[in-house]
Amino acid sequence: MVSVDTLVKRAKVIAAIRRFFDSRGFIEVVTPVRIAAPAPEPFIDCPPVATGGFLRASPELQMKKLLASGMELIYQVGPCFRDGEKGSRHNPEFTMIEWYRKGVGYEVIKDDTAALLRGLIAEFAPEKEFSVREIAVRDAYLKFAGWDPWEEWDHDRFDFDMASKIEPAIKEIGGGVFLTDYPVEAAALSRTRGNVAERWEFYWEGMEIANCFGELCDQVEQARRFNEAKLKRIELGEADYPIDGEFLAAVGEIGTASGVALGIDRLLMILFGAKYISDVMVM
């Protein structure tokens, strides 16, 4: 059972996160937790709701609709859900903050993330030293896994080596690490530059806590990727999610945007020195 002291500190951290974004002109939004059409990502499953629809894995599609409607700086703190995820760092229900900036590249979100975490460490874990470095995904695989995903793409091998070779190497490096610029096959909602997807993940003390995209805002390309992902889900025997037509109609109206999802429970594990996610949240 999580302690009362931890729950009080948890509330203070979340309040500090809100202050950070409010002070920078972001608007806090609330979007539905139960949705009709999740993004059809092959390896992320949303719990079905008995009365219809699914519990969201992320508020991403709904927040992008708000960008298309004219909002420019938005964030949301709230519950998200994923079927089949349970462990020391995973829980089927968890808390995430997701934020978006319209009209900017993903490097700006990188600056947001570093500033947010630097401030939280100073306030809640001043004994920790916050340092940041960047490693390109291609360089990481060549150095730590011995192969180039761009030359010989293999999704299963990519994921296996990420967990067994890349992430342990990042943990050895220590501090904060931005793992940047993924293969296009590993970023279904990301804008691309040639054969590179504008995506980064942030690791702190070896734990992945944030995932950012330079957002794909091309309606035709997004529809193609969604259909491709649907076919992959069917091939894997997973639930066949309906396509969110309202989202596809809106995405081409955004223009340019970047956004990130950051797991608050994992962040709290690091701030509080907790070994298990159950130590920082009510289960």
VENGIFEN-V257577 format. One record per residue. N is the residue number from 0. RES is the residue in one letter. SS is DSSP state (H for helix, E for strand, L for the rest). BURIAL is 1 if it has 16 or more other ideal C-beta (glycine too) atoms within 10 Angstrom, else 0. D_LAST is the distance of its C-alpha to the last C-alpha in whole Angstrom. Layout:
<<N:RES:SS:BURIAL:D_LAST> <N:RES:SS:BURIAL:D_LAST>>
This chain:
<<0:M:L:0:8> <1:V:L:0:8> <2:S:L:0:12> <3:V:H:0:13> <4:D:H:0:16> <5:T:H:1:13> <6:L:H:0:12> <7:V:H:0:16> <8:K:H:1:17> <9:R:H:1:14> <10:A:H:0:16> <11:K:H:0:19> <12:V:H:1:19> <13:I:H:1:18> <14:A:H:0:21> <15:A:H:0:23> <16:I:H:1:22> <17:R:H:0:23> <18:R:H:0:26> <19:F:H:1:27> <20:F:H:1:27> <21:D:H:0:29> <22:S:H:0:32> <23:R:L:0:33> <24:G:L:0:33> <25:F:L:1:30> <26:I:E:0:29> <27:E:E:0:26> <28:V:L:1:25> <29:V:L:0:23> <30:T:L:1:23> <31:P:L:0:22> <32:V:L:1:18> <33:R:E:0:20> <34:I:E:1:23> <35:A:L:0:26> <36:A:L:1:27> <37:P:L:1:24> <38:A:L:1:26> <39:P:L:1:27> <40:E:L:1:26> <41:P:L:1:27> <42:F:L:0:24> <43:I:L:1:21> <44:D:L:1:20> <45:C:L:1:19> <46:P:L:0:17> <47:P:E:0:20> <48:V:L:0:20> <49:A:L:0:22> <50:T:L:0:24> <51:G:L:0:25> <52:G:L:1:24> <53:F:E:1:20> <54:L:E:1:17> <55:R:L:1:18> <56:A:L:1:18> <57:S:L:1:19> <58:P:L:1:21> <59:E:H:1:24> <60:L:H:1:27> <61:Q:H:1:26> <62:M:H:1:27> <63:K:H:1:30> <64:K:H:1:31> <65:L:H:1:31> <66:L:H:1:33> <67:A:H:1:36> <68:S:H:0:36> <69:G:L:0:37> <70:M:L:0:34> <71:E:L:0:35> <72:L:E:1:32> <73:I:E:1:28> <74:Y:E:1:25> <75:Q:E:1:21> <76:V:E:1:18> <77:G:E:1:15> <78:P:E:0:13> <79:C:E:1:14> <80:F:E:1:13> <81:R:L:1:15> <82:D:L:1:15> <83:G:L:0:16> <84:E:L:0:14> <85:K:L:0:12> <86:G:L:0:12> <87:S:L:0:13> <88:R:L:1:13> <89:H:L:0:12> <90:N:L:1:9> <91:P:L:0:10> <92:E:E:0:9> <93:F:E:1:10> <94:T:E:1:12> <95:M:E:1:16> <96:I:E:1:19> <97:E:E:1:22> <98:W:E:1:25> <99:Y:E:1:29> <100:R:E:1:32> <101:K:E:1:35> <102:G:L:0:38> <103:V:L:1:37> <104:G:L:0:37> <105:Y:H:1:34> <106:E:H:0:35> <107:V:H:0:35> <108:I:H:1:31> <109:K:H:1:31> <110:D:H:0:33> <111:D:H:1:30> <112:T:H:1:27> <113:A:H:0:29> <114:A:H:0:30> <115:L:H:1:26> <116:L:H:1:25> <117:R:H:0:28> <118:G:H:0:28> <119:L:H:1:24> <120:I:H:1:25> <121:A:H:0:28> <122:E:H:0:26> <123:F:H:1:23> <124:A:L:0:24> <125:P:L:0:28> <126:E:L:0:28> <127:K:L:1:27> <128:E:L:0:30> <129:F:L:0:30> <130:S:L:0:32> <131:V:E:0:32> <132:R:E:0:34> <133:E:E:0:34> <134:I:E:1:35> <135:A:E:0:36> <136:V:H:1:35> <137:R:H:1:38> <138:D:H:0:39> <139:A:H:1:36> <140:Y:H:1:36> <141:L:H:0:40> <142:K:H:0:39> <143:F:H:1:36> <144:A:H:1:36> <145:G:L:0:40> <146:W:L:0:40> <147:D:L:0:41> <148:P:L:1:38> <149:W:L:0:41> <150:E:L:0:44> <151:E:L:0:42> <152:W:L:0:39> <153:D:L:0:36> <154:H:H:0:33> <155:D:H:0:32> <156:R:H:0:33> <157:F:H:1:32> <158:D:H:0:28> <159:F:H:0:29> <160:D:H:1:31> <161:M:H:1:29> <162:A:H:0:26> <163:S:H:0:28> <164:K:H:1:31> <165:I:H:1:30> <166:E:H:1:27> <167:P:H:0:28> <168:A:H:0:31> <169:I:H:1:29> <170:K:H:0:27> <171:E:H:0:31> <172:I:H:0:32> <173:G:L:0:29> <174:G:L:0:29> <175:G:E:1:28> <176:V:E:1:29> <177:F:E:1:30> <178:L:E:1:31> <179:T:E:1:33> <180:D:E:1:35> <181:Y:E:1:34> <182:P:E:1:36> <183:V:H:1:36> <184:E:H:0:35> <185:A:H:1:31> <186:A:L:1:31> <187:A:L:1:31> <188:L:L:1:31> <189:S:E:1:33> <190:R:L:1:36> <191:T:E:1:39> <192:R:E:0:42> <193:G:L:0:44> <194:N:L:0:42> <195:V:E:1:39> <196:A:E:1:36> <197:E:E:1:35> <198:R:E:1:31> <199:W:E:1:30> <200:E:E:1:26> <201:F:E:1:26> <202:Y:E:1:24> <203:W:E:1:24> <204:E:L:1:24> <205:G:L:1:24> <206:M:E:1:21> <207:E:E:1:21> <208:I:E:1:20> <209:A:E:1:22> <210:N:E:1:24> <211:C:E:1:27> <212:F:E:1:30> <213:G:E:1:33> <214:E:E:1:33> <215:L:L:1:35> <216:C:L:1:37> <217:D:L:0:39> <218:Q:H:1:39> <219:V:H:0:41> <220:E:H:0:40> <221:Q:H:1:36> <222:A:H:0:37> <223:R:H:0:39> <224:R:H:1:35> <225:F:H:1:33> <226:N:H:0:36> <227:E:H:0:36> <228:A:H:1:32> <229:K:H:1:32> <230:L:H:0:35> <231:K:H:1:33> <232:R:H:1:30> <233:I:H:0:32> <234:E:H:0:34> <235:L:L:0:30> <236:G:L:0:30> <237:E:L:1:27> <238:A:L:0:26> <239:D:L:0:29> <240:Y:L:1:28> <241:P:L:0:30> <242:I:L:0:32> <243:D:L:1:31> <244:G:H:0:35> <245:E:H:0:34> <246:F:H:1:33> <247:L:H:1:35> <248:A:H:0:38> <249:A:H:1:36> <250:V:H:1:36> <251:G:L:0:39> <252:E:L:0:40> <253:I:L:1:37> <254:G:L:0:40> <255:T:L:0:38> <256:A:E:1:35> <257:S:E:1:32> <258:G:E:1:28> <259:V:E:1:25> <260:A:E:1:21> <261:L:E:1:19> <262:G:E:1:16> <263:I:H:1:15> <264:D:H:1:12> <265:R:H:1:14> <266:L:H:1:17> <267:L:H:1:15> <268:M:H:1:15> <269:I:H:1:18> <270:L:H:1:19> <271:F:H:1:17> <272:G:L:0:18> <273:A:L:1:15> <274:K:L:0:15> <275:Y:L:0:12> <276:I:H:1:9> <277:S:H:0:7> <278:D:H:1:9> <279:V:L:1:9> <280:M:L:1:6> <281:V:L:0:4> <282:M:L:0:0>>
